[in-house]
Amino acid sequence: MATTVTPDPGRLAVVRRAHTIIYIVMACATLYVFYCGLSGRRDLVLTISAVLVALEGLVFLGNGLRCPLTILAQRYGDPTGHVGDTLFPERCTRYTFRVFGSLYAIGVILIAFQFIQS
């Protein structure tokens, strides 16, 4: 399905800002799940973080392994076609899925292991 590109710098800036905020929140949530896996900490923030990351994964999967905001950014003139629609440089976001996916998985596995042992 081809996306019609209608360059709109104002809307592109809004999409980039929103995506950057979501990126930061999701990175923090992922790191918190990983931290809780290492430390054994269990609290409401862990539950919220795990649910947020899981929901993001479902949205990503439900959208054909593409972020809906990346598609919007492309529609408004961003040519990159990847997480480059944040305000961060591409070198900081190149390995987002590998790094954060691995950290999240390790955190969840450690939490599950600790839960089974208790």
VEXFINU-837358 format. One record per residue: x, y, z of N, C-alpha, C in turn; residue in one letter; residue number from 1. Coordinates in Angstrom, 1 decimal, padded with zeros to 4 digits. Last residue first. Layout:
// residues N
X | Y | Z | X | Y | Z | X | Y | Z | a | NUM
...
END
This chain:
// residues 118
009.9 | -018.5 | 043.9 | 009.3 | -018.0 | 045.2 | 008.1 | -018.8 | 045.6 | s | 118
010.6 | -019.4 | 041.4 | 011.4 | -019.9 | 042.5 | 010.8 | -019.5 | 043.9 | q | 117
008.9 | -018.1 | 039.7 | 008.8 | -019.6 | 039.8 | 009.5 | -020.1 | 041.1 | i | 116
009.8 | -015.5 | 040.0 | 008.5 | -015.8 | 040.4 | 008.3 | -017.3 | 040.6 | f | 115
012.3 | -015.7 | 038.9 | 012.2 | -015.4 | 040.3 | 010.9 | -015.7 | 040.8 | q | 114
011.5 | -016.3 | 036.2 | 012.4 | -017.2 | 036.9 | 012.3 | -017.0 | 038.4 | f | 113
010.2 | -013.9 | 035.6 | 009.5 | -015.2 | 035.6 | 010.2 | -016.2 | 036.4 | a | 112
012.3 | -012.1 | 035.8 | 011.2 | -011.9 | 036.6 | 010.4 | -013.2 | 036.7 | i | 111
014.0 | -013.1 | 033.7 | 014.4 | -013.0 | 035.1 | 013.3 | -012.9 | 036.1 | l | 110
012.2 | -012.7 | 031.5 | 012.7 | -014.0 | 031.9 | 013.2 | -014.1 | 033.3 | i | 109
012.0 | -009.9 | 031.6 | 010.8 | -010.7 | 031.8 | 011.2 | -012.1 | 032.2 | v | 108
014.7 | -009.1 | 031.1 | 014.0 | -008.7 | 032.3 | 012.8 | -009.6 | 032.6 | g | 107
015.1 | -010.3 | 028.5 | 015.9 | -010.7 | 029.6 | 015.2 | -010.3 | 031.0 | i | 106
013.2 | -008.7 | 027.1 | 013.1 | -010.2 | 027.1 | 013.8 | -010.7 | 028.3 | a | 105
014.2 | -006.1 | 027.4 | 012.9 | -006.5 | 027.9 | 012.7 | -008.0 | 028.1 | y | 104
016.7 | -006.4 | 026.1 | 016.7 | -006.0 | 027.5 | 015.3 | -006.4 | 028.1 | l | 103
015.9 | -007.1 | 023.5 | 016.7 | -008.0 | 024.3 | 016.6 | -007.7 | 025.7 | s | 102
014.5 | -004.7 | 022.8 | 013.8 | -006.0 | 022.8 | 014.5 | -007.1 | 023.6 | g | 101
016.5 | -002.9 | 022.9 | 015.5 | -002.8 | 023.9 | 014.6 | -004.1 | 023.9 | f | 100
018.3 | -003.9 | 020.8 | 018.7 | -003.6 | 022.2 | 017.6 | -003.6 | 023.2 | v | 99
016.6 | -004.2 | 018.6 | 017.5 | -005.3 | 019.0 | 017.9 | -005.1 | 020.5 | r | 98
015.3 | -001.8 | 018.3 | 014.5 | -003.0 | 018.5 | 015.4 | -004.1 | 019.1 | f | 97
017.5 | 000.1 | 018.1 | 016.5 | 000.2 | 019.1 | 015.8 | -001.1 | 019.3 | t | 96
019.7 | 000.7 | 016.5 | 019.6 | -000.7 | 017.1 | 018.5 | -000.8 | 018.1 | y | 95
019.5 | 003.4 | 015.8 | 019.7 | 002.4 | 014.8 | 019.4 | 001.0 | 015.3 | r | 94
019.4 | 005.6 | 017.4 | 018.2 | 004.8 | 017.3 | 018.4 | 003.6 | 016.4 | t | 93
021.8 | 007.0 | 017.3 | 021.3 | 006.6 | 018.6 | 020.1 | 005.6 | 018.5 | c | 92
022.1 | 007.5 | 014.6 | 023.1 | 006.6 | 015.2 | 022.7 | 006.2 | 016.6 | r | 91
020.1 | 009.4 | 014.1 | 019.9 | 008.0 | 013.7 | 020.9 | 007.0 | 014.3 | e | 90
019.5 | 011.6 | 016.8 | 020.2 | 011.2 | 015.6 | 020.1 | 009.7 | 015.3 | p | 89
016.1 | 012.3 | 017.8 | 017.4 | 011.8 | 018.1 | 018.1 | 011.5 | 016.8 | f | 88
013.5 | 012.9 | 017.2 | 014.5 | 014.1 | 017.2 | 015.9 | 013.6 | 017.5 | l | 87
012.3 | 010.4 | 015.0 | 012.4 | 011.0 | 016.3 | 013.4 | 012.2 | 016.1 | t | 86
012.4 | 009.2 | 012.5 | 011.4 | 010.3 | 012.7 | 011.3 | 010.8 | 014.1 | d | 85
014.1 | 007.1 | 012.4 | 014.7 | 008.4 | 012.1 | 013.6 | 009.5 | 012.3 | g | 84
013.2 | 004.6 | 012.5 | 013.0 | 005.3 | 013.7 | 013.6 | 006.7 | 013.5 | v | 83
012.4 | 004.7 | 008.9 | 012.7 | 004.0 | 010.1 | 012.6 | 004.9 | 011.3 | h | 82
012.1 | 006.3 | 006.7 | 011.5 | 005.0 | 006.7 | 011.9 | 004.2 | 007.9 | g | 81
013.1 | 008.9 | 005.7 | 014.0 | 007.9 | 006.3 | 013.4 | 006.5 | 006.3 | t | 80
011.8 | 011.2 | 004.8 | 012.2 | 010.2 | 003.8 | 012.9 | 009.0 | 004.4 | p | 79
009.0 | 013.0 | 005.8 | 010.2 | 012.4 | 006.3 | 010.6 | 011.2 | 005.4 | d | 78
006.5 | 014.0 | 004.9 | 007.7 | 014.4 | 004.2 | 009.0 | 013.8 | 004.8 | g | 77
004.2 | 013.0 | 005.9 | 004.4 | 014.4 | 006.0 | 005.7 | 014.9 | 005.5 | y | 76
004.5 | 010.3 | 005.5 | 003.4 | 010.9 | 004.8 | 003.6 | 012.4 | 004.8 | r | 75
006.5 | 009.8 | 007.4 | 006.8 | 009.6 | 005.9 | 005.7 | 010.4 | 005.1 | q | 74
005.0 | 010.1 | 009.7 | 006.1 | 011.0 | 009.4 | 006.5 | 010.9 | 008.0 | a | 73
003.2 | 008.0 | 009.5 | 002.7 | 009.4 | 009.4 | 003.8 | 010.3 | 009.1 | l | 72
005.0 | 005.9 | 009.7 | 004.2 | 006.0 | 008.5 | 003.7 | 007.4 | 008.4 | i | 71
005.8 | 006.3 | 012.3 | 006.8 | 006.4 | 011.2 | 006.1 | 006.6 | 009.9 | t | 70
003.5 | 005.9 | 013.7 | 004.0 | 007.2 | 013.6 | 005.1 | 007.4 | 012.6 | l | 69
003.1 | 003.1 | 013.5 | 002.2 | 004.0 | 012.8 | 002.7 | 005.4 | 012.7 | p | 68
005.9 | 001.1 | 012.8 | 005.3 | 002.0 | 013.8 | 004.4 | 002.9 | 013.0 | c | 67
005.6 | -002.2 | 011.6 | 005.9 | -000.8 | 011.3 | 005.2 | 000.1 | 012.4 | r | 66
004.6 | -004.8 | 011.5 | 005.9 | -004.5 | 012.0 | 006.5 | -003.2 | 011.6 | l | 65
001.8 | -004.4 | 010.9 | 002.7 | -005.0 | 009.9 | 004.2 | -004.7 | 010.3 | g | 64
000.4 | -003.5 | 013.1 | 000.6 | -002.6 | 012.0 | 001.7 | -003.1 | 011.0 | n | 63
000.5 | -005.4 | 015.0 | -000.8 | -005.2 | 014.3 | -000.7 | -004.3 | 013.2 | g | 62
003.1 | -005.1 | 016.0 | 002.8 | -006.3 | 015.2 | 001.5 | -006.1 | 014.4 | l | 61
002.8 | -002.5 | 017.2 | 003.8 | -002.7 | 016.2 | 003.4 | -004.0 | 015.3 | f | 60
000.8 | -003.1 | 019.1 | 000.5 | -002.1 | 018.0 | 001.5 | -002.3 | 016.9 | v | 59
002.2 | -005.0 | 020.6 | 001.0 | -005.4 | 019.9 | 000.6 | -004.4 | 018.8 | l | 58
004.3 | -003.4 | 021.6 | 004.6 | -004.6 | 020.8 | 003.4 | -005.0 | 020.0 | g | 57
002.8 | -001.7 | 023.2 | 003.6 | -001.2 | 022.1 | 003.9 | -002.3 | 021.1 | e | 56
001.9 | -003.5 | 025.1 | 000.9 | -002.9 | 024.2 | 001.6 | -002.3 | 023.0 | l | 55
004.4 | -004.2 | 026.3 | 003.6 | -005.2 | 025.6 | 002.6 | -004.6 | 024.7 | a | 54
005.0 | -001.7 | 027.4 | 005.9 | -002.3 | 026.4 | 005.2 | -003.4 | 025.6 | v | 53
002.9 | -001.3 | 029.2 | 003.1 | -000.4 | 028.1 | 004.0 | -001.0 | 027.0 | l | 52
003.2 | -003.6 | 030.9 | 002.0 | -003.5 | 030.1 | 002.2 | -002.5 | 028.9 | v | 51
005.7 | -002.9 | 032.1 | 005.5 | -004.2 | 031.3 | 004.3 | -004.1 | 030.4 | a | 50
005.0 | -000.5 | 033.4 | 006.0 | -000.6 | 032.4 | 005.9 | -001.8 | 031.5 | s | 49
003.0 | -001.3 | 035.2 | 002.7 | -000.3 | 034.2 | 003.7 | -000.4 | 033.1 | i | 48
004.5 | -003.1 | 036.8 | 003.3 | -003.6 | 036.1 | 003.0 | -002.6 | 034.9 | t | 47
006.5 | -001.4 | 037.8 | 006.9 | -002.5 | 036.9 | 005.7 | -003.0 | 036.1 | l | 46
004.9 | 000.3 | 039.3 | 005.6 | 000.9 | 038.1 | 006.1 | -000.3 | 037.2 | v | 45
004.1 | -001.3 | 041.4 | 003.1 | -000.9 | 040.4 | 003.8 | -000.3 | 039.1 | l | 44
006.7 | -003.8 | 041.8 | 005.8 | -002.7 | 042.2 | 004.9 | -002.3 | 041.1 | d | 43
009.5 | -005.5 | 042.8 | 008.2 | -005.7 | 042.2 | 007.3 | -004.5 | 042.8 | r | 42
012.9 | -006.3 | 042.3 | 011.9 | -005.3 | 042.7 | 010.6 | -005.6 | 042.0 | r | 41
015.0 | -007.8 | 041.5 | 014.0 | -008.5 | 042.2 | 012.9 | -007.5 | 042.7 | g | 40
017.1 | -006.8 | 039.9 | 017.0 | -006.4 | 041.3 | 016.0 | -007.2 | 042.2 | s | 39
016.7 | -007.7 | 037.3 | 018.0 | -007.9 | 038.0 | 017.9 | -007.7 | 039.5 | l | 38
014.1 | -007.1 | 036.8 | 014.5 | -008.4 | 036.6 | 015.8 | -008.7 | 037.3 | g | 37
014.2 | -004.3 | 037.2 | 013.4 | -005.2 | 038.1 | 013.7 | -006.6 | 038.0 | c | 36
015.7 | -003.6 | 034.9 | 016.2 | -003.4 | 036.3 | 015.5 | -004.2 | 037.3 | y | 35
013.9 | -004.4 | 032.9 | 015.2 | -005.0 | 033.0 | 015.8 | -004.8 | 034.4 | f | 34
011.8 | -002.6 | 033.5 | 011.6 | -004.0 | 033.5 | 012.9 | -004.8 | 033.7 | v | 33
013.3 | -000.2 | 033.0 | 012.8 | -000.5 | 034.3 | 012.4 | -002.0 | 034.5 | y | 32
013.8 | -000.3 | 030.3 | 014.9 | -000.3 | 031.2 | 014.5 | -000.6 | 032.6 | l | 31
011.2 | -000.1 | 029.4 | 012.0 | -001.2 | 029.1 | 013.1 | -001.4 | 030.1 | t | 30
010.6 | 002.5 | 030.3 | 009.8 | 001.4 | 030.7 | 010.5 | 000.1 | 030.5 | a | 29
012.5 | 004.0 | 028.9 | 012.5 | 004.0 | 030.3 | 011.7 | 002.8 | 030.9 | c | 28
011.6 | 003.6 | 026.3 | 012.9 | 003.2 | 026.7 | 013.0 | 003.1 | 028.2 | a | 27
009.0 | 004.7 | 026.4 | 009.1 | 003.2 | 026.2 | 010.5 | 002.7 | 026.5 | m | 26
009.7 | 007.4 | 026.8 | 008.8 | 006.7 | 027.8 | 009.0 | 005.2 | 027.6 | v | 25
011.2 | 007.9 | 024.4 | 011.8 | 008.1 | 025.8 | 011.0 | 007.3 | 026.8 | i | 24
009.2 | 007.4 | 022.5 | 010.4 | 006.7 | 022.5 | 011.1 | 006.7 | 023.9 | y | 23
007.3 | 009.4 | 023.1 | 006.9 | 007.9 | 023.2 | 008.2 | 007.1 | 023.3 | i | 22
008.9 | 011.6 | 022.4 | 008.3 | 011.4 | 023.8 | 008.0 | 010.0 | 024.0 | i | 21
009.3 | 011.1 | 019.7 | 010.4 | 011.2 | 020.6 | 010.0 | 011.0 | 022.0 | t | 20
006.7 | 011.2 | 018.7 | 007.4 | 009.9 | 018.6 | 008.6 | 009.9 | 019.5 | h | 19
006.1 | 013.9 | 019.2 | 005.3 | 012.8 | 019.8 | 006.1 | 011.5 | 019.8 | a | 18
008.0 | 015.1 | 017.5 | 008.0 | 015.3 | 018.9 | 007.3 | 014.2 | 019.7 | r | 17
007.2 | 014.0 | 015.0 | 008.6 | 013.8 | 015.5 | 008.6 | 014.0 | 017.0 | r | 16
004.6 | 015.1 | 014.8 | 004.8 | 013.7 | 014.8 | 006.2 | 013.3 | 015.4 | v | 15
005.3 | 017.9 | 014.7 | 004.5 | 017.3 | 015.8 | 004.6 | 015.8 | 015.9 | v | 14
006.8 | 018.0 | 012.4 | 007.5 | 018.4 | 013.6 | 006.6 | 017.8 | 014.8 | a | 13
004.9 | 017.3 | 010.5 | 006.0 | 016.4 | 010.7 | 006.7 | 016.7 | 012.0 | l | 12
003.2 | 019.6 | 010.7 | 002.7 | 018.3 | 011.1 | 003.9 | 017.3 | 011.4 | r | 11
005.1 | 021.4 | 009.6 | 004.5 | 021.6 | 010.9 | 004.0 | 020.3 | 011.5 | g | 10
005.8 | 020.5 | 007.0 | 006.8 | 020.6 | 008.1 | 006.2 | 020.7 | 009.5 | p | 9
004.5 | 018.5 | 004.9 | 003.9 | 019.4 | 005.8 | 004.9 | 019.5 | 007.0 | d | 8
004.2 | 016.9 | 001.9 | 005.1 | 017.5 | 002.8 | 004.4 | 018.6 | 003.6 | p | 7
002.6 | 014.2 | 001.4 | 002.2 | 015.5 | 001.4 | 003.0 | 016.3 | 002.3 | t | 6
002.6 | 011.1 | -000.1 | 003.5 | 012.1 | 000.6 | 002.9 | 013.5 | 000.3 | v | 5
000.7 | 008.3 | 000.3 | 000.8 | 009.6 | -000.4 | 001.6 | 010.6 | 000.5 | t | 4
002.0 | 005.1 | 000.3 | 001.6 | 006.2 | 001.2 | 001.8 | 007.5 | 000.3 | t | 3
000.8 | 002.0 | -001.0 | 001.6 | 003.2 | -001.1 | 001.1 | 004.3 | -000.3 | a | 2
000.9 | -001.2 | 000.0 | 000.0 | 000.0 | 000.0 | 000.9 | 001.2 | 000.0 | m | 1
END
